Amino acid sequence: MTTLFSPFASKDLHVKNRIVLPPMCQYEVHKKDGVPTDWHFVHYVSRAVGGFGLIILEMTAVEPDGRITNRDLGLWSDEHIPAYKRIVNKLHEYGAKAAIQLGHAGRKATDAAIPVAPSAIPFDQASKVPHALTMEEIEQQIAYFQQAALRAVQAGFDTIEIHGAHGYLLHQFHSPLTNQRSDEYGRDLTRFGVKVVEAVKKVIPESMPLIMRVSAQEYVEGGYDVSYAIDICRAYKEAGIDIFHITSGGEGPIGSGGRPGVEAGYQVPLAQAVKEALAVPVIAVGKLENPTDAARVVESGQADFVAIGRGALRNPFWALHVAQAEGNKEVIPAAYQRAF
């Protein structure tokens, strides 16, 4: 039986268990230069010591105006690489695999003088009206993703996650709510995301799997549902995505289309639907910090991984406590075993 502590392999990515630290912005870059700090080093390395198998660094902007805020991480310069390499090397030392989520906030870039988007539609009434990207500017954005991916490889990351969820730039392109273009990027709403995937694939090793995070449900009036999400994921799979990280929402203020559920595992059926429709590995997320709930998702085959977000913020050693409860003491670091 597959359990939380079963190994997983995709291409040359070999993960010791099914427990993922999902990307969660820390807003701790006080110099506003995009460079990871000691906060990020301690935050991520402590979760590696704490037993997480795959650690995905928070959304990392591919250009300065792609940040949600100016206190976010970036990978738009070669000068960023050493700080990431320091983190990756230590994650490996403590048995975790390292991933990085590359993204662009698009119209949700709150500190950009003029944010960009597929169409000039603001996020809400309090937000700036974004500049609709020209064809040339779209090509430049694709190049930004490619260049950041190459730097991620140079920093030693085991895999890369492309952020296509939560109302950020890729999501803005593939959502009918936010993409009202009449050109080729409007006629095919997955074209931008596909081009990004293809560009990234050109600069990463063939043996490296590629992950994409996708919102499989929108929660505003007129938003798309999981059947639409499966169609866009199919296009991304054909372009080269190996694993999908399934979440929901983020395209607008929640409420006009009905609030999502808040029970444990409320997003798991979305992940299961994508997994079953496309026969791909998936990461499930959403209030899964109860070990029984998390274990059930993997053991039942609904998803291949569970991402523990807020639960991991509260408890860096979540995975070790689960191992203790299961009598799986050998995964606990020797220095900590006297406490377990």
C-alpha positions in Angstrom: 0.0 0.0 0.0 1.2 3.5 -0.8 1.7 5.5 2.4 2.9 9.0 3.2 6.4 7.6 3.6 6.4 5.7 0.3 9.1 6.9 -2.2 8.1 8.5 -5.5 10.0 8.9 -8.7 9.4 10.9 -11.9 12.3 10.8 -14.4 15.4 11.6 -12.3 13.5 13.1 -9.4 13.4 10.6 -6.5 11.5 11.8 -3.5 11.7 9.9 -0.2 8.1 10.5 0.8 4.8 12.0 -0.4 4.9 15.1 1.9 5.4 18.4 0.2 6.0 21.9 1.5 4.0 24.1 -0.9 5.2 27.5 -2.0 4.1 30.2 0.5 5.3 33.7 0.1 7.3 35.0 3.1 7.6 38.7 2.2 10.9 38.8 4.0 13.2 40.4 1.4 13.7 43.6 3.2 16.4 44.9 0.8 13.8 44.5 -2.0 16.4 43.0 -4.3 14.8 39.6 -4.8 17.7 37.8 -3.0 16.9 35.0 -0.5 17.9 36.0 3.1 18.8 34.1 6.2 15.0 34.0 7.0 14.5 31.9 3.8 17.5 29.7 4.6 16.2 28.8 8.1 12.6 28.5 6.9 13.3 26.0 4.2 16.1 24.1 5.8 14.2 23.6 9.0 11.4 21.8 7.0 14.1 19.6 5.4 15.3 18.6 8.9 11.6 18.2 9.7 11.2 15.4 7.2 9.5 17.0 4.2 10.3 15.1 1.0 9.8 17.8 -1.5 10.2 21.5 -0.7 8.9 24.1 -3.2 10.3 27.6 -2.7 7.8 30.3 -2.7 6.7 32.1 -5.9 9.9 33.6 -7.4 9.5 36.4 -9.9 11.0 36.1 -13.3 11.4 39.9 -13.6 11.2 42.7 -11.0 7.7 43.9 -11.9 6.6 40.3 -11.7 6.7 40.3 -7.9 3.5 40.5 -5.9 5.3 42.9 -3.6 8.8 44.3 -3.7 9.6 42.0 -0.6 9.3 38.9 -2.7 12.0 36.6 -4.1 13.3 36.9 -7.6 15.5 35.1 -10.1 15.9 37.7 -12.9 19.7 38.0 -12.4 22.7 35.7 -12.2 23.6 37.5 -9.0 20.7 35.7 -7.3 22.0 32.2 -8.0 24.5 31.8 -5.1 21.9 32.5 -2.4 19.6 29.9 -3.9 22.4 27.4 -4.3 23.2 27.8 -0.6 19.6 26.8 0.3 19.5 23.9 -2.2 22.7 22.4 -1.1 21.5 22.3 2.5 18.1 20.9 1.6 19.9 18.1 -0.2 22.2 17.5 2.8 19.1 16.8 5.0 17.4 14.5 2.5 14.9 16.8 0.8 14.5 17.5 -2.9 14.4 21.1 -3.9 11.9 22.8 -6.2 11.3 26.4 -7.0 8.1 28.0 -8.2 8.7 30.5 -11.0 5.9 33.0 -11.6 4.8 36.5 -12.5 2.0 38.3 -10.7 0.7 40.1 -13.8 -2.1 42.4 -12.8 -1.7 41.4 -9.1 1.8 43.0 -8.9 0.9 45.6 -6.3 4.2 47.4 -6.2 4.7 47.7 -10.0 4.3 51.2 -11.3 2.1 49.8 -14.2 1.3 46.1 -13.9 0.9 44.0 -17.0 -1.8 41.5 -18.0 -3.2 39.9 -21.1 -6.0 42.5 -21.1 -6.4 45.9 -19.4 -8.7 44.6 -16.7 -7.9 45.5 -13.0 -8.1 42.9 -10.3 -10.6 44.9 -8.3 -11.7 48.5 -7.9 -8.7 49.3 -5.6 -6.1 47.9 -8.1 -4.2 49.7 -10.9 -5.4 49.2 -14.4 -2.8 46.9 -16.0 -1.1 47.4 -19.3 -2.2 44.9 -21.9 0.9 43.2 -23.2 1.9 43.6 -26.8 2.9 40.6 -28.9 6.6 41.7 -28.5 6.2 42.0 -24.7 4.6 38.6 -24.5 7.7 37.1 -26.2 9.8 39.0 -23.7 7.8 37.5 -20.8 8.3 34.0 -22.2 12.0 34.7 -22.4 12.0 35.8 -18.7 10.6 32.5 -17.7 13.2 30.6 -19.8 16.1 32.6 -18.3 14.9 32.1 -14.8 14.5 28.4 -15.4 18.1 28.2 -16.6 19.3 30.0 -13.4 17.2 27.5 -11.3 19.1 24.6 -13.0 22.4 26.4 -12.3 21.4 26.8 -8.7 20.9 23.0 -8.4 17.2 22.7 -8.1 15.8 19.2 -8.7 12.6 20.4 -10.4 10.8 23.6 -11.3 7.2 24.5 -10.8 5.5 27.0 -13.1 2.9 29.1 -11.4 -0.3 28.9 -13.4 -2.7 29.5 -10.5 -4.1 32.0 -8.0 -4.9 34.7 -10.5 -1.3 35.4 -11.6 -0.1 35.9 -15.1 -0.4 32.4 -16.6 -3.8 32.0 -14.9 -4.8 35.4 -16.3 -4.0 34.2 -19.8 -5.9 30.9 -19.6 -9.0 32.4 -17.9 -11.8 33.7 -20.0 -12.5 36.3 -17.3 -9.2 38.0 -17.7 -8.1 37.3 -21.3 -10.2 39.2 -23.7 -7.6 39.5 -26.5 -8.6 39.0 -30.1 -5.1 37.9 -31.3 -3.7 34.4 -31.2 -3.2 34.6 -27.5 -6.9 35.3 -27.1 -8.1 32.7 -29.6 -6.1 30.0 -27.8 -6.1 30.8 -24.1 -3.5 28.2 -23.3 -1.0 29.5 -25.9 1.0 31.7 -23.5 1.3 28.9 -20.9 2.2 26.4 -23.6 4.9 28.7 -24.9 6.3 29.2 -21.4 6.4 25.4 -20.9 8.1 24.8 -24.2 10.7 27.6 -23.5 11.5 26.2 -20.1 11.8 22.6 -21.5 14.6 23.9 -23.8 16.9 24.9 -20.9 16.3 22.1 -18.3 17.7 18.6 -18.5 15.5 16.1 -20.2 15.7 14.0 -17.0 14.1 16.8 -14.9 10.3 16.6 -14.5 8.4 19.9 -14.8 5.5 20.8 -12.4 2.7 23.3 -13.0 0.4 24.7 -10.4 -3.1 25.3 -11.7 -6.3 26.6 -10.1 -8.9 24.0 -11.1 -11.9 26.0 -10.0 -12.7 29.7 -10.0 -15.0 31.2 -7.4 -16.4 34.3 -9.0 -19.4 34.7 -11.2 -18.7 33.3 -14.7 -15.6 31.5 -13.5 -14.5 28.2 -15.0 -15.0 24.8 -13.4 -12.9 21.7 -13.2 -13.9 20.3 -16.6 -12.4 23.5 -18.2 -9.3 23.1 -16.0 -8.8 19.6 -17.3 -8.9 20.8 -20.8 -6.2 23.4 -20.1 -4.1 20.9 -18.2 -4.3 18.6 -21.1 -2.7 21.2 -23.3 0.0 21.8 -20.7 0.6 18.1 -20.4 1.1 17.8 -24.1 3.5 20.7 -24.0 5.6 18.8 -21.4 4.2 19.1 -17.9 4.9 16.0 -15.9 3.1 16.7 -12.5 0.2 19.0 -11.7 -0.1 20.8 -8.3 -3.9 21.4 -8.0 -5.3 24.3 -6.1 -8.2 26.7 -6.7 -9.3 30.4 -6.7 -7.3 33.6 -6.8 -8.8 35.1 -9.9 -10.9 37.7 -8.1 -12.4 38.6 -4.7 -14.1 35.5 -3.4 -17.9 35.6 -3.0 -19.6 36.6 -6.2 -19.7 33.0 -7.5 -20.1 31.3 -4.2 -17.5 30.6 -1.5 -15.4 27.5 -1.6 -15.7 24.8 1.1 -13.5 25.1 4.1 -13.5 21.5 5.3 -10.4 19.4 5.4 -9.4 18.2 1.9 -12.0 20.5 0.1 -9.7 20.7 -2.9 -8.8 17.0 -3.1 -11.6 16.1 -5.5 -10.2 18.7 -8.0 -6.8 17.0 -7.8 -8.4 13.6 -8.2 -10.3 14.7 -11.2 -7.2 15.9 -13.0 -5.3 12.8 -12.1 -8.0 10.5 -13.4 -8.7 12.4 -16.6 -5.1 12.9 -17.6 -3.3 9.9 -16.0 -0.7 12.2 -14.4 0.8 12.5 -10.9 -0.8 15.3 -8.9 -0.2 17.2 -5.6 -3.2 17.8 -3.5 -3.5 20.7 -1.1 -6.1 22.3 1.3 -6.4 21.9 5.1 -4.7 18.5 5.1 -2.6 19.0 8.3 -4.5 16.3 10.1 -2.3 13.2 9.5 -5.3 10.9 9.1 -6.7 13.1 6.3 -3.4 13.4 4.6 -2.7 9.7 4.7 -6.1 8.9 3.4 -5.6 11.0 0.3 -2.4 9.1 -0.7 -3.5 5.7 0.4 -6.8 6.0 -1.6 -4.9 7.1 -4.7 -6.7 10.4 -4.9 -3.4 12.1 -5.2 0.3 11.2 -5.3 1.5 13.9 -2.9 -0.1 16.0 -0.1 1.1 19.6 0.4 1.1 20.7 4.0 1.0 24.5 4.0 -0.2 26.4 7.1 0.3 23.2 9.2 4.0 23.4 8.3 4.2 27.0 9.2 2.9 26.1 12.7 5.1 23.0 12.9 8.3 22.6 10.9 8.5 19.0 12.1 5.0 17.9 11.0 6.4 14.9 9.1 8.5 13.7 12.0 5.4 13.8 14.3 3.5 11.7 11.7 6.4 9.3 11.5 6.4 9.0 15.3 2.7 8.3 15.4 3.2 5.5 12.8 6.1 4.0 14.7 8.4 4.9 11.8 11.2 6.2 14.0 14.0 5.5 11.6 13.1 8.6 9.5 13.7 10.9 12.6 17.2 12.5 12.7 19.5 10.8 15.2 20.0 14.1 17.1 16.3 14.3 17.7 15.3 10.7 18.5 15.6 11.2 22.2 12.7 13.6 22.0 10.5 11.2 20.1 
